[in-house]
Amino acid sequence: MLKGKVIGTATSTMKHSSLVGWKMLLVLADDGVMIALDNLGAGVGDNVMISSDGKYVREMIGTRTTPARWAVVGIVDS
């Protein structure tokens, strides 16, 4: 789990079918910039917690065949 700051959003004209409709955020963390799926409503400038727990991401999306790795698991209060 990493703490990071949302610096933007990512868009794609072609993506894996499991990612259609999911909001993708660019998150700047200590390890670099990650693309994380979001279902909590985080926005640019928010501090978030992201996780690379594959099981959580697969359950969140509802499929076992997703290439997604990172997901927002919390928005940090200021």
Secondary structure in CASP SS format (residue, H / E / C, confidence):
PFRMAT SS
TARGET T0000
AUTHOR 0000-0000-0000
METHOD secondary structure of the structure
MODEL  1
M C 1.00
L E 1.00
K E 1.00
G E 1.00
K E 1.00
V E 1.00
I E 1.00
G E 1.00
T E 1.00
A E 1.00
T C 1.00
S C 1.00
T C 1.00
M C 1.00
K C 1.00
H C 1.00
S H 1.00
S H 1.00
L H 1.00
V C 1.00
G C 1.00
W C 1.00
K E 1.00
M E 1.00
L E 1.00
L E 1.00
V E 1.00
L E 1.00
A E 1.00
D C 1.00
D C 1.00
G E 1.00
V E 1.00
M E 1.00
I E 1.00
A E 1.00
L E 1.00
D E 1.00
N C 1.00
L C 1.00
G C 1.00
A C 1.00
G C 1.00
V C 1.00
G C 1.00
D C 1.00
N E 1.00
V E 1.00
M E 1.00
I E 1.00
S E 1.00
S C 1.00
D C 1.00
G H 1.00
K H 1.00
Y H 1.00
V H 1.00
R H 1.00
E H 1.00
M H 1.00
I H 1.00
G C 1.00
T C 1.00
R C 1.00
T C 1.00
T C 1.00
P C 1.00
A C 1.00
R C 1.00
W E 1.00
A E 1.00
V E 1.00
V E 1.00
G E 1.00
I E 1.00
V C 1.00
D C 1.00
S C 1.00
END
